Amino acid sequence: MLMLKVFTAMAITLSGHDASMRAIVTAAPGGPDVLRIASVPDPVPAAGEVVIDIAASGVNRADILQRQGGYPPPPGAPSYLGLECSGRIAGIGDEVTGWRIGDEVCALLSGGGYAERVAVPAGQVLPVPGGVSMVEAAALPEVACTVHANVVTLAGLRAGQTLLVHGGASGIGTMTIQLGRALGARVACTAGSKDKLDACRELGADLAICYRDEDFVAAINEFTGGSGADVILDIMGAAYLERNVTALATGGRLVVIGMLGGARAELDLSALMRKRASVHSTSLRARPTSEKAAIVADVRDEVWPLLESGRVRPVIDTIFPLAQASNAHQRMEAGEHIGKILLSPRSNQSTASQDEVKT
């Protein structure tokens, strides 16, 4: 009863227009040093929204692009960084059903995760999976929705097929390896260090390729007996386009979700046509709310049972206090992390767990 009273009081507070919270803001585009903590107005739930009292937020490559001025939030989204979070529901708007004050949840956001609270459409909210802590759940929404929407729904990965994911030790990569294995696929990945390659193997990668010393096209051809990869999930873009097409199997599907290696490259259409292959390029953030809700529903139905059974799990690299968002960005840009980097408004010191990656 006491806890119910506390949460009810929080919901009442959130409805006041004079209430404030802490959030990470950027004075101007630039490096990690432009991130600073400030007092900003509390979010108020609109119809169809809930407000989440944030326990932790995920740090993503898209946040770096936004900080640099190259990835503005879609219309109506909070201006603060942050595309996923976990916490407890602290406020509920009109027309919301299925959620209650105090529910432990995680959510896919269009922005606003680098804060103490955030308003989000109820259709983008997920329960914290059984066996996963509330803080750890912040590592799930963006990667689970991105990987499932692209690898399963769009590319149609099936049991027995070969999946190649670039950046296997990233947040996206660690989820892709585990989900691919759970679906019965043979999983190959690329990574850039022994520690990362070892972590990928421990998560279930059948083949881990060091992109610094190996040709991933040759490695995939040898691994598949010359047939190639059925599905490739790529974060590099232009730099890998030609080689990715070469590495595809007949009828293969290349899905590009990042442009770390540039945005423009030539595509040999004759090579693509000979293989009857396809190239897709997608993003998640700018999709309509209804599409995001459908993706979230699929993830709840198909990925959450895998998390609750222990077949898939979040991989956490480091948890930084919210005020140390600049340090979190520095770590991500250094490229040394394995799994997800999180921010926590409740944390006073950073913690790391990348030394122990378990399957």
C-alpha positions as a Markdown table, in Angstrom:
| # | Residue | x | y | z |
|---|---|---|---|---|
| 1 | Met | 0.0 | 0.0 | 0.0 |
| 2 | Leu | 2.8 | 2.4 | 0.8 |
| 3 | Met | 4.5 | 1.8 | -2.6 |
| 4 | Leu | 1.2 | 2.5 | -4.3 |
| 5 | Lys | 0.9 | 5.8 | -2.5 |
| 6 | Val | 4.4 | 6.8 | -3.5 |
| 7 | Phe | 3.8 | 6.1 | -7.2 |
| 8 | Thr | 0.5 | 7.9 | -7.1 |
| 9 | Ala | 2.2 | 11.0 | -5.7 |
| 10 | Met | 4.7 | 10.8 | -8.5 |
| 11 | Ala | 2.0 | 10.7 | -11.1 |
| 12 | Ile | 0.4 | 13.8 | -9.5 |
| 13 | Thr | 3.7 | 15.7 | -9.5 |
| 14 | Leu | 4.3 | 14.9 | -13.2 |
| 15 | Ser | 1.0 | 16.6 | -14.1 |
| 16 | Gly | 2.2 | 20.0 | -12.8 |
| 17 | His | 3.6 | 22.3 | -15.4 |
| 18 | Asp | 6.2 | 23.8 | -13.0 |
| 19 | Ala | 7.9 | 20.5 | -12.2 |
| 20 | Ser | 11.4 | 19.9 | -13.5 |
| 21 | Met | 13.9 | 17.1 | -14.0 |
| 22 | Arg | 17.5 | 16.6 | -15.0 |
| 23 | Ala | 18.4 | 15.9 | -18.6 |
| 24 | Ile | 21.4 | 15.9 | -20.8 |
| 25 | Val | 21.3 | 18.9 | -23.2 |
| 26 | Thr | 23.6 | 20.1 | -26.0 |
| 27 | Ala | 24.4 | 23.8 | -26.4 |
| 28 | Ala | 25.6 | 23.3 | -30.0 |
| 29 | Pro | 26.7 | 20.4 | -32.2 |
| 30 | Gly | 30.1 | 19.1 | -31.4 |
| 31 | Gly | 32.2 | 16.5 | -29.5 |
| 32 | Pro | 31.3 | 14.7 | -26.3 |
| 33 | Asp | 32.2 | 17.9 | -24.3 |
| 34 | Val | 29.1 | 19.7 | -25.5 |
| 35 | Leu | 26.9 | 17.3 | -23.4 |
| 36 | Arg | 25.9 | 18.8 | -20.1 |
| 37 | Ile | 23.3 | 18.2 | -17.5 |
| 38 | Ala | 20.6 | 20.8 | -16.9 |
| 39 | Ser | 17.2 | 21.3 | -15.3 |
| 40 | Val | 14.4 | 21.0 | -17.8 |
| 41 | Pro | 10.6 | 20.8 | -17.7 |
| 42 | Asp | 9.1 | 17.5 | -16.7 |
| 43 | Pro | 7.3 | 15.6 | -19.4 |
| 44 | Val | 3.5 | 15.4 | -19.3 |
| 45 | Pro | 1.8 | 12.4 | -20.9 |
| 46 | Ala | -0.4 | 13.3 | -23.8 |
| 47 | Ala | -3.3 | 11.0 | -24.8 |
| 48 | Gly | -2.0 | 7.6 | -25.6 |
| 49 | Glu | 1.3 | 8.1 | -23.7 |
| 50 | Val | 2.8 | 7.1 | -20.5 |
| 51 | Val | 5.6 | 8.8 | -18.5 |
| 52 | Ile | 8.5 | 6.6 | -17.4 |
| 53 | Asp | 10.6 | 7.3 | -14.3 |
| 54 | Ile | 13.9 | 6.2 | -15.9 |
| 55 | Ala | 16.2 | 3.7 | -14.3 |
| 56 | Ala | 18.6 | 3.5 | -17.2 |
| 57 | Ser | 19.0 | 4.5 | -20.9 |
| 58 | Gly | 20.9 | 2.9 | -23.7 |
| 59 | Val | 23.6 | 4.8 | -25.6 |
| 60 | Asn | 23.5 | 4.3 | -29.4 |
| 61 | Arg | 25.5 | 5.4 | -32.4 |
| 62 | Ala | 22.6 | 7.5 | -33.5 |
| 63 | Asp | 23.0 | 9.5 | -30.3 |
| 64 | Ile | 26.5 | 10.4 | -31.5 |
| 65 | Leu | 25.2 | 11.5 | -34.9 |
| 66 | Gln | 22.6 | 13.7 | -33.2 |
| 67 | Arg | 25.1 | 15.2 | -30.9 |
| 68 | Gln | 27.2 | 16.1 | -34.0 |
| 69 | Gly | 24.2 | 17.7 | -35.6 |
| 70 | Gly | 23.6 | 15.1 | -38.3 |
| 71 | Tyr | 20.6 | 13.2 | -37.0 |
| 72 | Pro | 17.8 | 15.6 | -35.8 |
| 73 | Pro | 14.9 | 14.1 | -33.9 |
| 74 | Pro | 11.6 | 13.6 | -35.8 |
| 75 | Pro | 8.9 | 16.2 | -35.4 |
| 76 | Gly | 7.3 | 16.1 | -32.0 |
| 77 | Ala | 10.1 | 14.0 | -30.4 |
| 78 | Pro | 12.0 | 15.4 | -27.3 |
| 79 | Ser | 15.2 | 17.2 | -28.3 |
| 80 | Tyr | 17.3 | 15.3 | -25.8 |
| 81 | Leu | 19.3 | 12.3 | -26.9 |
| 82 | Gly | 18.3 | 8.7 | -26.1 |
| 83 | Leu | 16.4 | 6.1 | -28.1 |
| 84 | Glu | 15.6 | 3.5 | -25.4 |
| 85 | Cys | 15.1 | 3.3 | -21.6 |
| 86 | Ser | 13.9 | 1.3 | -18.7 |
| 87 | Gly | 12.1 | 2.2 | -15.5 |
| 88 | Arg | 8.7 | 2.5 | -13.8 |
| 89 | Ile | 5.6 | 4.0 | -15.2 |
| 90 | Ala | 5.0 | 7.2 | -13.2 |
| 91 | Gly | 2.2 | 8.8 | -15.2 |
| 92 | Ile | -0.6 | 7.7 | -17.6 |
| 93 | Gly | -2.3 | 9.8 | -20.2 |
| 94 | Asp | -5.9 | 9.4 | -21.5 |
| 95 | Glu | -6.8 | 6.5 | -23.8 |
| 96 | Val | -4.0 | 4.2 | -22.3 |
| 97 | Thr | -5.0 | 0.7 | -21.4 |
| 98 | Gly | -2.9 | -2.3 | -20.2 |
| 99 | Trp | -0.4 | -0.3 | -18.1 |
| 100 | Arg | -0.5 | 0.8 | -14.4 |
| 101 | Ile | 1.4 | 3.2 | -12.3 |
| 102 | Gly | 4.5 | 1.4 | -10.9 |
| 103 | Asp | 4.8 | -1.2 | -13.8 |
| 104 | Glu | 8.4 | -2.0 | -14.5 |
| 105 | Val | 9.0 | -1.4 | -18.2 |
| 106 | Cys | 11.4 | -0.6 | -21.0 |
| 107 | Ala | 10.6 | 1.4 | -24.1 |
| 108 | Leu | 11.6 | 2.3 | -27.6 |
| 109 | Leu | 11.9 | 6.1 | -27.9 |
| 110 | Ser | 12.1 | 8.7 | -30.6 |
| 111 | Gly | 14.3 | 10.8 | -28.2 |
| 112 | Gly | 14.5 | 11.9 | -24.6 |
| 113 | Gly | 16.1 | 8.9 | -22.9 |
| 114 | Tyr | 19.0 | 10.9 | -21.5 |
| 115 | Ala | 16.9 | 12.3 | -18.7 |
| 116 | Glu | 15.2 | 11.3 | -15.4 |
| 117 | Arg | 11.8 | 10.9 | -17.0 |
| 118 | Val | 10.3 | 10.6 | -20.5 |
| 119 | Ala | 6.9 | 10.5 | -22.2 |
| 120 | Val | 6.4 | 7.7 | -24.8 |
| 121 | Pro | 3.5 | 6.3 | -26.8 |
| 122 | Ala | 2.1 | 3.3 | -24.9 |
| 123 | Gly | 2.5 | 1.1 | -28.0 |
| 124 | Gln | 6.3 | 1.4 | -27.7 |
| 125 | Val | 6.4 | 0.2 | -24.1 |
| 126 | Leu | 7.4 | -3.4 | -23.2 |
| 127 | Pro | 7.4 | -5.1 | -19.8 |
| 128 | Val | 10.8 | -5.9 | -18.2 |
| 129 | Pro | 11.3 | -9.5 | -19.2 |
| 130 | Gly | 11.5 | -12.1 | -16.5 |
| 131 | Gly | 15.1 | -12.9 | -15.4 |
| 132 | Val | 16.3 | -9.5 | -16.6 |
| 133 | Ser | 16.9 | -6.6 | -14.1 |
| 134 | Met | 15.1 | -3.3 | -14.6 |
| 135 | Val | 18.5 | -1.5 | -15.4 |
| 136 | Glu | 19.6 | -4.3 | -17.8 |
| 137 | Ala | 16.3 | -4.0 | -19.7 |
| 138 | Ala | 17.4 | -0.5 | -21.0 |
| 139 | Ala | 19.8 | -2.4 | -23.3 |
| 140 | Leu | 17.0 | -4.2 | -25.1 |
| 141 | Pro | 14.4 | -2.1 | -26.9 |
| 142 | Glu | 16.4 | -0.5 | -29.7 |
| 143 | Val | 18.6 | -3.5 | -30.5 |
| 144 | Ala | 15.7 | -6.0 | -30.2 |
| 145 | Cys | 13.4 | -4.0 | -32.4 |
| 146 | Thr | 16.1 | -3.2 | -35.0 |
| 147 | Val | 17.4 | -6.7 | -35.3 |
| 148 | His | 14.0 | -8.4 | -35.4 |
| 149 | Ala | 12.5 | -5.9 | -37.8 |
| 150 | Asn | 15.4 | -6.2 | -40.2 |
| 151 | Val | 16.8 | -9.8 | -39.9 |
| 152 | Val | 13.5 | -11.6 | -39.2 |
| 153 | Thr | 10.6 | -9.5 | -40.6 |
| 154 | Leu | 12.4 | -7.9 | -43.6 |
| 155 | Ala | 15.1 | -10.4 | -44.6 |
| 156 | Gly | 13.2 | -13.5 | -43.6 |
| 157 | Leu | 16.1 | -15.4 | -41.9 |
| 158 | Arg | 15.2 | -19.0 | -41.4 |
| 159 | Ala | 16.6 | -22.0 | -39.7 |
| 160 | Gly | 19.6 | -23.5 | -41.6 |
| 161 | Gln | 20.5 | -20.3 | -43.4 |
| 162 | Thr | 23.7 | -18.4 | -42.9 |
| 163 | Leu | 23.7 | -15.0 | -41.3 |
| 164 | Leu | 26.6 | -12.5 | -41.3 |
| 165 | Val | 26.5 | -9.5 | -39.0 |
| 166 | His | 29.2 | -6.8 | -39.1 |
| 167 | Gly | 30.2 | -5.4 | -35.8 |
| 168 | Gly | 29.5 | -8.5 | -33.9 |
| 169 | Ala | 30.6 | -7.2 | -30.5 |
| 170 | Ser | 28.4 | -4.1 | -30.7 |
| 171 | Gly | 25.0 | -3.9 | -29.1 |
| 172 | Ile | 23.3 | -4.7 | -32.4 |
| 173 | Gly | 25.8 | -7.4 | -33.1 |
| 174 | Thr | 25.5 | -9.2 | -29.7 |
| 175 | Met | 21.7 | -9.3 | -30.1 |
| 176 | Thr | 22.0 | -10.5 | -33.7 |
| 177 | Ile | 24.3 | -13.3 | -32.9 |
| 178 | Gln | 22.0 | -14.6 | -30.1 |
| 179 | Leu | 18.8 | -14.2 | -32.0 |
| 180 | Gly | 20.2 | -15.8 | -35.1 |
| 181 | Arg | 21.3 | -18.8 | -33.1 |
| 182 | Ala | 18.0 | -19.0 | -31.4 |
| 183 | Leu | 16.3 | -19.1 | -34.8 |
| 184 | Gly | 18.5 | -22.0 | -35.9 |
| 185 | Ala | 20.8 | -20.1 | -38.3 |
| 186 | Arg | 24.5 | -20.5 | -38.7 |
| 187 | Val | 26.0 | -17.2 | -37.6 |
| 188 | Ala | 29.1 | -15.4 | -38.7 |
| 189 | Cys | 30.3 | -12.0 | -37.6 |
| 190 | Thr | 33.2 | -9.5 | -38.0 |
| 191 | Ala | 35.0 | -7.8 | -35.1 |
| 192 | Gly | 38.3 | -6.0 | -34.6 |
| 193 | Ser | 40.1 | -7.5 | -31.6 |
| 194 | Lys | 40.7 | -10.9 | -29.9 |
| 195 | Asp | 38.6 | -9.9 | -26.9 |
| 196 | Lys | 35.7 | -9.0 | -29.2 |
| 197 | Leu | 36.1 | -12.2 | -31.3 |
| 198 | Asp | 36.2 | -14.3 | -28.2 |
| 199 | Ala | 33.0 | -12.6 | -26.8 |
| 200 | Cys | 31.2 | -13.2 | -30.1 |
| 201 | Arg | 32.1 | -16.9 | -30.1 |
| 202 | Glu | 30.9 | -17.2 | -26.5 |
| 203 | Leu | 27.6 | -15.7 | -27.5 |
| 204 | Gly | 27.2 | -18.4 | -30.2 |
| 205 | Ala | 28.9 | -17.2 | -33.3 |
| 206 | Asp | 30.0 | -20.1 | -35.4 |
| 207 | Leu | 32.5 | -18.0 | -37.3 |
| 208 | Ala | 34.2 | -14.8 | -36.0 |
| 209 | Ile | 36.3 | -12.9 | -38.5 |
| 210 | Cys | 38.9 | -10.3 | -37.6 |
| 211 | Tyr | 38.2 | -7.6 | -40.2 |
| 212 | Arg | 41.7 | -6.1 | -39.6 |
| 213 | Asp | 43.6 | -9.2 | -40.9 |
| 214 | Glu | 41.0 | -11.3 | -42.8 |
| 215 | Asp | 38.9 | -10.8 | -45.9 |
| 216 | Phe | 35.4 | -11.5 | -44.8 |
| 217 | Val | 34.3 | -12.4 | -48.3 |
| 218 | Ala | 36.9 | -15.2 | -48.5 |
| 219 | Ala | 36.1 | -16.3 | -45.0 |
| 220 | Ile | 32.3 | -16.5 | -45.7 |
| 221 | Asn | 32.9 | -18.4 | -49.0 |
| 222 | Glu | 35.1 | -21.0 | -47.2 |
| 223 | Phe | 32.6 | -21.2 | -44.3 |
| 224 | Thr | 29.7 | -21.9 | -46.6 |
| 225 | Gly | 31.4 | -24.0 | -49.2 |
| 226 | Gly | 31.2 | -21.2 | -51.7 |
| 227 | Ser | 27.5 | -20.5 | -51.5 |
| 228 | Gly | 27.7 | -17.3 | -49.5 |
| 229 | Ala | 25.6 | -15.7 | -46.8 |
| 230 | Asp | 21.8 | -15.7 | -47.0 |
| 231 | Val | 21.4 | -12.6 | -44.9 |
| 232 | Ile | 23.9 | -9.9 | -44.1 |
| 233 | Leu | 23.2 | -7.2 | -41.5 |
| 234 | Asp | 25.5 | -4.3 | -42.2 |
| 235 | Ile | 26.4 | -1.2 | -40.2 |
| 236 | Met | 29.2 | 0.1 | -42.5 |
| 237 | Gly | 27.3 | 1.2 | -45.6 |
| 238 | Ala | 29.4 | 2.4 | -48.5 |
| 239 | Ala | 32.7 | 0.9 | -47.5 |
| 240 | Tyr | 31.3 | -2.6 | -47.5 |
| 241 | Leu | 28.7 | -2.5 | -50.2 |
| 242 | Glu | 30.6 | -4.1 | -53.1 |
| 243 | Arg | 32.1 | -6.8 | -50.8 |
| 244 | Asn | 28.8 | -7.5 | -49.2 |
| 245 | Val | 27.1 | -8.1 | -52.5 |
| 246 | Thr | 30.0 | -10.4 | -53.4 |
| 247 | Ala | 29.5 | -12.3 | -50.2 |
| 248 | Leu | 25.8 | -12.9 | -50.7 |
| 249 | Ala | 24.3 | -16.2 | -51.6 |
| 250 | Thr | 21.9 | -16.7 | -54.5 |
| 251 | Gly | 18.7 | -15.1 | -53.3 |
| 252 | Gly | 20.6 | -13.4 | -50.5 |
| 253 | Arg | 19.4 | -10.3 | -48.7 |
| 254 | Leu | 21.7 | -7.5 | -47.6 |
| 255 | Val | 20.2 | -5.1 | -45.0 |
| 256 | Val | 22.1 | -1.8 | -44.4 |
| 257 | Ile | 21.3 | -0.1 | -41.1 |
| 258 | Gly | 24.3 | 2.1 | -40.6 |
| 259 | Met | 26.8 | 4.3 | -42.5 |
| 260 | Leu | 30.0 | 4.2 | -40.4 |
| 261 | Gly | 31.8 | 3.6 | -43.7 |
| 262 | Gly | 30.1 | 6.3 | -45.7 |
| 263 | Ala | 26.9 | 7.0 | -47.5 |
| 264 | Arg | 27.8 | 6.8 | -51.2 |
| 265 | Ala | 29.1 | 3.8 | -53.2 |
| 266 | Glu | 28.6 | 2.3 | -56.7 |
| 267 | Leu | 26.4 | -0.8 | -56.9 |
| 268 | Asp | 27.0 | -3.4 | -59.6 |
| 269 | Leu | 23.4 | -4.2 | -60.5 |
| 270 | Ser | 24.5 | -7.0 | -62.8 |
| 271 | Ala | 26.2 | -8.8 | -59.9 |
| 272 | Leu | 23.0 | -8.3 | -57.9 |
| 273 | Met | 20.8 | -9.6 | -60.7 |
| 274 | Arg | 23.0 | -12.7 | -61.3 |
| 275 | Lys | 22.4 | -13.7 | -57.7 |
| 276 | Arg | 18.7 | -12.7 | -57.7 |
| 277 | Ala | 19.7 | -10.9 | -54.5 |
| 278 | Ser | 18.4 | -7.7 | -52.9 |
| 279 | Val | 19.7 | -4.7 | -50.9 |
| 280 | His | 17.5 | -3.0 | -48.3 |
| 281 | Ser | 18.3 | 0.1 | -46.3 |
| 282 | Thr | 16.2 | 0.9 | -43.3 |
| 283 | Ser | 15.9 | 3.1 | -40.2 |
| 284 | Leu | 13.7 | 2.8 | -37.2 |
| 285 | Arg | 13.5 | 6.2 | -35.5 |
| 286 | Ala | 11.5 | 8.1 | -38.1 |
| 287 | Arg | 8.8 | 5.5 | -38.7 |
| 288 | Pro | 5.2 | 6.3 | -37.8 |
| 289 | Thr | 4.0 | 5.5 | -34.3 |
| 290 | Ser | 1.8 | 2.7 | -35.7 |
| 291 | Glu | 4.7 | 1.0 | -37.4 |
| 292 | Lys | 6.8 | 1.2 | -34.2 |
| 293 | Ala | 4.0 | -0.2 | -32.2 |
| 294 | Ala | 3.7 | -3.2 | -34.6 |
| 295 | Ile | 7.4 | -3.9 | -34.4 |
| 296 | Val | 7.3 | -3.7 | -30.6 |
| 297 | Ala | 4.3 | -6.1 | -30.5 |
| 298 | Asp | 6.3 | -8.6 | -32.7 |
| 299 | Val | 9.3 | -8.3 | -30.4 |
| 300 | Arg | 7.2 | -8.9 | -27.3 |
| 301 | Asp | 5.7 | -12.0 | -28.9 |
| 302 | Glu | 8.8 | -13.5 | -30.4 |
| 303 | Val | 11.9 | -12.1 | -28.6 |
| 304 | Trp | 10.7 | -11.7 | -25.1 |
| 305 | Pro | 10.1 | -15.5 | -24.6 |
| 306 | Leu | 13.7 | -16.1 | -25.7 |
| 307 | Leu | 14.9 | -13.6 | -23.0 |
| 308 | Glu | 12.7 | -15.1 | -20.3 |
| 309 | Ser | 14.0 | -18.6 | -21.1 |
| 310 | Gly | 17.6 | -17.4 | -21.0 |
| 311 | Arg | 18.4 | -18.2 | -24.7 |
| 312 | Val | 19.0 | -14.5 | -25.4 |
| 313 | Arg | 20.2 | -12.0 | -22.9 |
| 314 | Pro | 21.3 | -8.3 | -22.8 |
| 315 | Val | 25.1 | -7.8 | -22.9 |
| 316 | Ile | 26.1 | -4.8 | -20.8 |
| 317 | Asp | 29.5 | -3.2 | -21.2 |
| 318 | Thr | 29.4 | -0.2 | -18.9 |
| 319 | Ile | 26.9 | 1.8 | -16.9 |
| 320 | Phe | 27.7 | 5.5 | -16.5 |
| 321 | Pro | 25.9 | 8.0 | -14.3 |
| 322 | Leu | 23.7 | 10.3 | -16.3 |
| 323 | Ala | 26.0 | 13.3 | -15.6 |
| 324 | Gln | 28.9 | 11.4 | -17.3 |
| 325 | Ala | 27.2 | 11.1 | -20.6 |
| 326 | Ser | 30.2 | 12.6 | -22.3 |
| 327 | Asn | 32.4 | 9.7 | -20.9 |
| 328 | Ala | 29.8 | 7.3 | -22.3 |
| 329 | His | 30.1 | 8.9 | -25.7 |
| 330 | Gln | 33.9 | 8.8 | -25.5 |
| 331 | Arg | 33.8 | 5.1 | -24.8 |
| 332 | Met | 31.5 | 4.4 | -27.7 |
| 333 | Glu | 33.6 | 6.4 | -30.1 |
| 334 | Ala | 36.8 | 4.7 | -29.0 |
| 335 | Gly | 35.2 | 1.5 | -30.2 |
| 336 | Glu | 36.4 | -0.7 | -27.3 |
| 337 | His | 33.1 | -1.7 | -25.8 |
| 338 | Ile | 31.5 | -5.1 | -26.0 |
| 339 | Gly | 27.7 | -4.9 | -25.9 |
| 340 | Lys | 25.6 | -2.0 | -24.7 |
| 341 | Ile | 26.7 | 1.2 | -22.9 |
| 342 | Leu | 24.1 | 2.5 | -20.4 |
| 343 | Leu | 23.4 | 5.7 | -18.5 |
| 344 | Ser | 21.6 | 5.7 | -15.2 |
| 345 | Pro | 20.2 | 8.7 | -13.4 |
| 346 | Arg | 20.4 | 6.7 | -10.2 |
| 347 | Ser | 24.1 | 5.6 | -10.5 |
| 348 | Asn | 27.0 | 7.4 | -8.8 |
| 349 | Gln | 29.8 | 5.6 | -10.4 |
| 350 | Ser | 30.5 | 3.7 | -13.6 |
| 351 | Thr | 30.5 | -0.1 | -13.6 |
| 352 | Ala | 31.8 | -2.5 | -16.3 |
| 353 | Ser | 30.8 | -6.0 | -17.0 |
| 354 | Gln | 32.5 | -6.7 | -20.4 |
| 355 | Asp | 35.2 | -8.9 | -18.8 |
| 356 | Glu | 32.6 | -11.7 | -18.3 |
| 357 | Val | 30.5 | -12.6 | -21.3 |
| 358 | Lys | 28.4 | -15.7 | -20.7 |
| 359 | Thr | 26.1 | -17.6 | -23.0 |
